[in-house]
Amino acid sequence: MREAGCHGVIFDKDNTLTAPYSDEVHPRLAGSLRRCVETFGAERVAVLSNSAGTPDDPGGVAADALEAALGVHVLRRRHKKPRGIESVQRHFQCDGTALLMVGDRYLTDVVFGNMHGMLTVHTQQLTTEGDNRVAQAMRRAEDWLVARYPPLPSAT
Ligand SMILES: [Mg+2]
């Protein structure tokens, strides 16, 4: 992706890099995150969580802990995905078309990336352990909708 011109990578946190409510990178992904940071540089890899770094995280305590655990920047912002592009632009100093967004949820991660011209990667859920009920219900609804209404063919 870097050789193809990708400027940076944004990861969702819960069920993308870590188990829900954990700050530690999931053991299956530790090597991949390390290689990503080696390839892009730590400044070009960031986490965009809908918990750490949002108003749900007063003082950025969870964001600080997550940064220490993962070794990459956690973007702070006032609005949750699919809003919050300002923090991405400020951090990466570019528009979304040069960025890759990776996440496990369609209506937050993929919609956010698509709204801002990013290449998006939808990942499978890492674990059902600790996933909250609202997230589970939303995931089921999103999966059903995407299966029922697949993307339109590209115009090109
Ligand atoms: Mg997630």
Residues whose N, C-alpha, C, O or C-beta is under 5 A from the ligand:
A	BS01	MG	D12 K13 D14 N15 T16 D104
